[in-house]
């Protein structure tokens, strides 16, 4: 087996074990392979191993990969910060966007989504630990933004996404994930007609996927533990 194939098998086992330990079905958690900075050949290899959902963080890289790998019929997720002047290529290509954190981004994605495509699945990014350096809507503002997104015809609100503080202990991370789960439950109660769509908690990465699954994650974003260390370009002094 190749390194990527071995890593995928290991991640699948971790997800399966964490699901079983939490009393959940083995197929209740989606593995989203985060392929940023990785070559198209690595994505092709992961696809041969059965992965179909891939996430990218940078718009230019996202566009290049989606266009080049269109024959594979993959499901593409944009999971990075999104500036308002770069929404169009994402709206035209993505199946999911996880990082909607303000009305302007939601409005532009809705307006720029081609009519011939199905509505774009979106998650509201929540600044769950109120970190001043991190993107995301405050917990208190989730409901207001959700209501506006639900009114948009070319978007489907699927749930919430968060990245807990890297400085948090395991207990603190669990508390953050549990809070996000509770916020999704509140949205389902507040918007009962949309509850069948509100089914997604995008939370958990390579280091904390077990904690996230125990708190109810439905989608874990795994990069390093599938593809290895990221290939960031060297910066010349």
Buried (B, 14 or more C-beta within 10 A) or exposed (E): EEEBBEBBEEBBEBBBEBBEEBEBEEEEBBBBBBBBBBEEEBBBBBBEBEBBBBBBBBBEBBBEBBEEBEEEEBBBBBBBBBEEEBBBBBBBBBBBBBBBBBEEBBBBBBEBBEEEEEBBBBBBBBBBBEBEEBBBBEBEBBBEBBBBBBEBEBBBBBBBBBBBBEEBEEEEBBBBBBBBBEBBEBBBEBBEEBEEBBEBBBBBBBBBBBBBBBBBBBBBBBBEBBBEEEEEEEEEE
